[in-house]
Amino acid sequence: MKKKLLFIVLIFTVFGYSQTISLQSFGTGFVSPVEITNAGDSRLFVVQKGGLIRILNADGTVNSTPFLNLSSLVSTNSERGLLGLAFHPNYATNGYFFVNYTNLAGNTVIARYTVNPANPNIANPTETILMTITQPFSNHNGGTIKFGRDGFLYIGMGDGGSGGDPGNRAQNINENLGKMLRIDVNVSIAPFYASPSSNPYVGVAGNDEIWAVGLRNPWKFSFNRLNGDLWIADVGQDAIEEINKVVSPLSNTGINFGWRCYEGNSTYNTSGCAPAGTMRFPFVQYARFGGACSVTGGYHYSGSVYPNFQNKYFFTDYCDNKIRMVDNTGVITTTASFSGNNFVTFGEDVNGELYIAGITSGTIYKIIDSSLNESDFKNNGFSIYPNPAKGFFIVKSAETNLATKIALFDITGKLLFSRKLTPNIENVLDTNSLSKGTYFVSVETTNGTNYDTRIIVE
């Protein structure tokens, strides 16, 4: 009974604890980073707007030789550049990856490349172009490409640029601009892709590649790797930034997200528009005030290191540098500004931990919950460090009340081990047998009192 009571107290402590979002510098020296992704291993691949893809290793070092250099193919003025990167779901066996860039004419190119089989840190420079989409202006290019759970490649396309969608392209089903496209890239003959039969306009009027319409500039979107839900951050026109959520995108096709008829939930220009009831309005939105100007979408946290982040979707704003979280009920939490960065992309590593990049600072940061970095037990003189722990942690006693025994529980309350402690020394506890995640610690002392805290194992 004593152990169960201890567990209940610790659970309420964890879930009632106010998380503190902090940034930990992880990699520096990048030039205009616009995308961060992984290839199913410990490396991060950082896309630079000017045309380089660089490898950021797990220890924070950056390979001197780029993974791929497309600088001679890419135009970079305004919002153009090398913008997107996605590794094929079977990358480990076929070596395929895909990029999204604006070519020297300013048009969007979706192309396939392969890794060098003799060197996993270098790509072959030979390009296979799948599609080229004409861009009438230099802004609103979209840029993100991601594979969904269905194995298809999703491509976010802006409305073509300028302001107010002057060509009414986002609502035009015969235009690929202002859309979310979805294609099957497992095709061996030109054009090396096909449109899935479940796309809404296959075999009827409208472009076969279209999966959804009515987007202004879906600069960043992502899939929740735990359940496949699609999160789209769509940049607003004058007043509102929006986040759209699509549950089970495989079966939810043909969605109309509303632009240019609506900006967020507000009427913008409904001339010639379909009824509002036919459109999908945002999951959440926020107004442009306090310096906000352009939403940057992120990820629904799926890691294990920071339990306070679970069931939260992370996003930010290019201008105000504030990181935001929204929970499953639509409640948004906003941090203070991390100034001097101009955040344009998040990243997710193979374990689901999150990163963010400043296009101005050129720094890749790891997003951490600093409330879990406190080293002292509350209201006593004990300490556990390092926390988070890698390989081991140390228990240090108070001078007047010595630690005699430690017990460690997992998040379900199961006792994993208990150990006697040697008084008057720093006791080292091995964590190599533990999985990554949160654990609860109880320390008994010479006066018979238990002191409780938690530790993160990385």
C-alpha positions in Angstrom: 0.0 0.0 0.0 2.8 2.4 0.8 4.3 1.9 -2.7 0.9 2.5 -4.4 0.3 5.7 -2.5 3.8 6.9 -3.4 3.1 6.2 -7.1 -0.2 8.1 -7.0 1.5 11.1 -5.5 4.2 11.0 -8.1 1.7 10.7 -11.0 -0.2 13.8 -9.9 3.1 15.6 -9.5 4.2 14.8 -13.0 0.9 15.6 -14.8 0.2 18.6 -12.7 3.7 20.0 -13.2 4.0 23.1 -15.4 6.3 22.3 -18.3 8.9 24.8 -19.3 9.8 24.9 -23.0 13.5 25.6 -23.5 15.9 25.4 -26.4 19.2 23.6 -26.3 21.7 24.4 -29.0 22.3 21.2 -31.0 24.0 22.3 -34.2 25.4 25.6 -35.5 26.8 27.2 -38.6 23.9 26.5 -41.0 23.0 29.0 -43.7 19.2 29.6 -44.0 18.1 26.1 -42.8 14.5 25.5 -43.9 13.9 21.7 -43.3 15.1 19.1 -40.8 14.3 15.4 -41.2 15.7 11.9 -40.6 16.2 8.8 -42.7 15.3 6.3 -40.0 18.6 6.5 -38.2 20.3 8.8 -35.7 21.4 11.4 -38.3 19.4 14.6 -39.0 19.4 16.0 -42.5 19.3 19.8 -42.7 18.1 21.4 -45.9 19.6 24.9 -46.6 17.5 27.2 -48.8 20.5 27.8 -51.1 20.6 24.2 -52.3 22.7 22.1 -49.8 21.5 19.2 -47.7 23.9 18.7 -44.8 24.1 15.9 -42.2 23.9 16.7 -38.5 25.1 13.8 -36.4 23.8 12.7 -33.1 26.8 14.2 -31.3 26.1 17.6 -32.8 28.9 17.5 -35.4 28.2 18.5 -39.0 29.7 16.6 -41.9 32.0 18.8 -43.9 30.9 17.3 -47.2 27.2 18.0 -48.0 24.9 15.0 -48.6 23.7 16.7 -51.8 24.5 20.0 -53.5 21.8 21.4 -55.8 22.9 25.1 -55.6 23.4 25.2 -59.4 19.7 24.2 -60.0 18.0 26.4 -57.5 16.6 29.9 -57.5 16.6 31.6 -54.1 15.1 35.0 -54.4 12.0 35.8 -52.2 10.5 32.5 -50.8 12.2 30.3 -53.5 14.9 27.8 -52.8 15.5 24.2 -51.9 12.6 23.7 -49.7 11.7 20.1 -49.0 13.2 16.7 -48.4 11.5 13.3 -47.8 13.0 9.8 -47.6 11.1 6.9 -49.2 9.5 4.6 -46.6 11.8 1.9 -48.0 14.9 4.1 -48.1 16.9 1.5 -46.3 16.6 -0.9 -49.2 16.0 1.3 -52.3 18.0 4.4 -51.4 15.3 6.8 -52.8 14.7 10.3 -51.5 12.8 13.2 -52.9 13.3 16.9 -53.0 11.1 20.0 -53.6 12.9 23.1 -55.0 12.2 26.1 -57.3 14.3 25.9 -60.4 16.1 28.7 -62.2 12.9 29.7 -63.9 11.2 30.0 -60.5 9.0 26.9 -61.0 8.4 24.1 -58.5 10.3 20.8 -59.2 9.6 17.5 -57.4 12.6 15.2 -58.1 14.0 11.9 -57.0 17.6 11.1 -56.1 19.4 8.1 -54.7 22.0 7.6 -52.0 25.5 6.4 -53.0 25.5 2.7 -52.1 29.1 2.9 -51.1 28.8 5.9 -48.8 25.5 6.6 -46.8 26.6 10.2 -46.2 26.8 11.1 -49.9 24.0 11.1 -52.5 24.3 10.5 -56.3 23.9 13.8 -58.2 21.7 12.2 -61.0 18.2 13.7 -60.9 14.9 12.2 -62.0 12.2 14.8 -62.3 8.7 13.7 -61.5 6.8 17.0 -62.0 7.3 20.7 -62.7 4.6 23.1 -61.6 4.6 26.6 -63.0 4.8 29.4 -60.4 3.4 32.8 -61.4 5.0 34.7 -58.5 8.0 34.3 -56.3 6.1 33.7 -53.0 3.7 31.1 -51.7 5.6 28.1 -53.1 4.7 25.7 -50.3 7.7 23.5 -50.0 7.1 20.6 -47.6 6.9 17.0 -48.9 6.1 14.1 -46.6 5.1 10.4 -46.9 1.9 9.4 -45.2 1.0 6.1 -43.7 -0.5 5.1 -47.0 2.9 5.2 -48.6 2.0 8.1 -50.9 4.0 11.3 -51.2 2.1 14.4 -50.1 3.1 17.8 -51.6 2.1 21.1 -50.1 1.5 23.8 -52.8 0.9 27.5 -52.2 -1.6 29.5 -54.2 1.0 30.9 -56.6 1.7 34.0 -54.7 1.1 37.8 -54.8 -1.7 38.6 -52.3 -5.3 37.6 -52.1 -5.0 34.8 -54.6 -5.6 37.0 -57.6 -6.0 34.1 -60.0 -8.4 32.3 -57.7 -6.2 29.3 -58.1 -6.7 27.7 -54.7 -10.4 26.9 -55.5 -9.7 25.9 -59.1 -9.6 22.1 -59.3 -7.8 22.3 -62.7 -4.8 24.0 -61.0 -2.2 22.3 -58.8 -1.6 25.5 -56.9 -3.2 26.1 -53.5 -3.6 22.4 -53.0 -2.3 19.4 -51.2 -1.2 16.9 -53.8 -0.8 13.2 -53.3 1.1 10.9 -55.6 2.3 7.3 -55.8 6.1 7.4 -56.5 6.5 3.6 -56.8 6.3 3.8 -60.6 9.2 2.7 -62.8 8.3 4.5 -66.1 8.0 8.2 -66.9 6.6 10.3 -65.4 7.7 8.0 -62.5 4.5 8.7 -60.5 0.8 7.9 -60.6 -2.2 9.4 -58.9 -3.8 7.1 -56.4 -7.3 5.9 -57.4 -8.7 7.3 -54.1 -7.7 10.9 -55.0 -11.0 12.8 -55.5 -10.6 13.9 -59.1 -9.2 10.7 -60.7 -11.4 9.8 -63.6 -13.5 13.0 -63.3 -13.1 16.7 -63.9 -10.1 18.1 -62.0 -6.4 17.4 -61.7 -5.7 13.8 -60.7 -2.8 14.7 -58.4 -5.1 16.8 -56.1 -5.9 15.4 -52.6 -7.3 18.6 -51.1 -8.0 22.2 -52.2 -8.3 25.7 -50.7 -4.9 26.3 -49.2 -3.1 29.6 -49.2 0.5 28.6 -48.4 0.9 25.3 -46.4 4.6 26.0 -45.8 4.8 23.2 -43.2 2.7 20.1 -42.6 3.4 16.8 -40.9 2.0 13.5 -39.9 1.6 12.3 -36.4 3.6 9.1 -36.5 1.6 7.6 -33.7 -1.8 7.6 -35.5 -1.2 9.1 -39.0 -3.2 12.3 -38.5 -2.2 15.1 -40.8 -1.5 18.6 -39.4 -1.3 21.5 -41.8 -0.2 25.0 -40.8 -1.5 27.4 -43.5 -0.1 30.9 -43.6 -2.8 33.6 -43.5 -3.3 36.8 -45.6 -3.8 39.8 -43.3 -5.1 38.8 -39.9 -5.3 35.1 -39.1 -2.9 32.1 -39.0 -4.5 28.7 -39.0 -3.8 25.0 -38.1 -5.8 22.3 -39.8 -6.0 18.8 -38.6 -7.2 15.8 -40.7 -7.9 12.5 -38.9 -7.3 9.4 -41.1 -6.2 11.3 -44.3 -6.3 8.0 -46.3 -10.1 8.1 -46.2 -10.7 11.9 -45.9 -10.0 13.1 -49.5 -11.4 16.0 -51.4 -11.4 18.4 -48.5 -11.8 22.1 -49.2 -9.9 24.2 -46.6 -11.6 27.3 -47.7 -9.0 29.8 -49.0 -9.7 32.4 -50.7 -13.2 32.3 -49.6 -12.2 32.3 -46.0 -9.1 33.3 -44.0 -9.4 31.1 -41.0 -13.0 31.2 -39.8 -13.5 34.7 -41.2 -14.9 35.7 -44.6 -12.3 36.9 -47.1 -13.7 36.8 -50.6 -16.7 34.6 -51.1 -17.4 35.6 -54.7 -18.2 32.4 -56.7 -17.5 30.2 -53.6 -19.3 27.0 -52.7 -21.4 27.0 -49.5 -19.5 27.3 -46.2 -20.9 24.0 -45.1 -18.9 22.2 -47.8 -15.6 23.5 -46.4 -13.2 22.4 -43.6 -12.5 25.2 -41.1 -9.4 25.3 -38.9 -8.8 23.1 -35.8 -7.3 26.3 -34.2 -6.3 29.7 -35.3 -4.6 32.7 -33.9 -4.7 36.4 -34.7 -1.8 38.5 -35.9 -0.9 40.6 -32.9 2.1 41.1 -30.8 4.4 40.8 -33.8 3.1 37.6 -35.3 3.0 37.4 -39.0 3.4 33.9 -40.5 2.7 30.4 -38.9 5.4 27.7 -39.1 3.9 24.3 -38.5 5.7 21.6 -36.5 4.9 18.2 -35.1 2.6 16.4 -32.7 5.0 15.2 -30.1 5.6 11.4 -30.2 8.8 11.1 -28.2 9.2 9.6 -24.7 11.7 11.8 -23.0 9.3 14.7 -22.1 5.9 13.4 -20.8 4.5 16.9 -20.4 4.8 17.3 -24.2 2.7 14.3 -25.0 -0.6 14.9 -26.8 0.6 18.4 -27.9 1.2 19.8 -31.4 4.0 22.3 -31.6 4.1 25.2 -33.9 5.6 28.8 -34.0 5.5 32.1 -35.9 8.2 33.4 -38.1 8.1 37.0 -36.8 7.4 36.7 -33.1 9.7 33.7 -32.4 7.2 32.3 -29.8 6.7 28.5 -29.6 3.2 27.3 -29.3 1.6 24.1 -28.2 -2.0 23.1 -28.8 -3.6 20.1 -27.0 -6.3 17.8 -28.3 -9.0 20.1 -27.0 -7.7 23.1 -29.0 -6.1 25.0 -26.0 -3.0 26.9 -27.1 -0.1 27.6 -24.8 2.5 30.2 -25.9 6.0 30.8 -24.7 7.9 34.1 -24.5 9.9 35.0 -27.6 13.2 33.3 -28.5 14.3 36.4 -30.4 16.9 36.5 -33.2 15.9 33.3 -34.9 13.0 33.6 -37.3 11.9 30.0 -36.9 10.9 28.4 -40.2 11.0 24.7 -39.6 10.7 22.0 -36.9 12.3 18.6 -37.2 11.7 15.2 -35.7 14.4 12.6 -35.0 14.0 8.9 -35.2 12.8 8.7 -31.6 10.2 11.4 -32.0 12.1 14.2 -30.2 11.7 17.6 -31.6 14.1 20.3 -33.0 13.6 23.7 -34.4 15.7 25.9 -36.7 16.2 29.6 -37.0 16.7 30.8 -40.6 18.5 33.9 -39.3 20.5 32.4 -36.5 21.5 29.3 -38.5 21.2 27.2 -35.3 19.4 23.9 -34.9 18.0 23.7 -31.3 16.6 20.7 -29.5 13.3 21.4 -27.8 13.4 20.4 -24.1 11.2 20.6 -21.0 13.5 22.4 -18.6 11.2 21.7 -15.7 12.7 18.2 -15.8 16.2 19.5 -15.5 15.9 20.4 -11.8 18.7 18.6 -9.9 17.4 18.9 -6.3 14.6 17.1 -4.5 12.0 19.5 -3.3 12.3 20.7 0.3 15.3 18.5 1.1 19.0 18.5 0.5 19.3 15.6 -1.9 20.3 15.7 -5.6 20.2 13.4 -8.6 22.3 14.2 -11.5 22.7 14.3 -14.5 19.0 14.6 -15.3 18.2 13.6 -18.0 20.6 10.7 -17.5 22.6 8.9 -20.1 24.1 5.6 -18.9 24.0 6.5 -15.2 22.9 8.9 -12.5 24.3 9.8 -9.2 22.4 10.2 -5.9 24.0 12.6 -3.5 22.9 12.8 0.2 22.2 15.7 2.4 24.9 16.2 5.0 22.5 15.9 8.0 20.2 13.2 6.6 21.9 10.4 4.8 20.3 8.3 2.0 20.2 4.6 2.8 18.0 3.1 0.1 16.7 4.0 -3.4 13.7 2.5 -5.3 13.0 3.2 -8.9 9.5 2.8 -10.5 8.3 3.0 -14.1 5.4 5.2 -15.2 2.9 2.5 -14.5 4.1 2.2 -10.8 5.9 -1.0 -11.3 9.0 -1.4 -9.0 12.0 -1.9 -11.3 14.7 -2.2 -8.6 15.7 -1.1 -5.1 19.3 -0.7 -3.9 21.0 0.0 -0.7 23.0 3.2 -0.7 26.4 3.8 0.9 26.2 6.9 3.2 28.6 9.8 2.8 29.5 9.1 -0.8 28.0 9.8 -4.3 26.2 6.6 -5.3 26.3 5.8 -9.0 23.3 4.0 -10.5 23.5 2.3 -13.9 20.7 3.0 -16.4 21.9 1.1 -19.4 19.3 -1.6 -18.9 16.5 1.0 -18.9 14.4 2.2 -21.9 14.2 5.9 -22.7 11.5 7.6 -20.7 10.4 9.0 -17.3 11.0 7.1 -14.1 10.1 7.8 -10.5 12.6 7.7 -7.6 12.1 7.3 -3.9 15.0 7.7 -1.5 14.8 6.4 2.1 17.0 8.2 4.7 18.5 7.6 8.1 15.6 9.4 9.8 13.1 7.0 8.1 11.7 9.7 5.7 11.1 9.0 2.0 12.0 11.8 -0.5 10.6 11.5 -4.0 11.4 12.9 -7.5 11.6 11.8 -11.1 14.4 11.2 -13.6 14.5 11.1 -17.4 16.6 8.4 -19.0 17.9 9.2 -22.5 
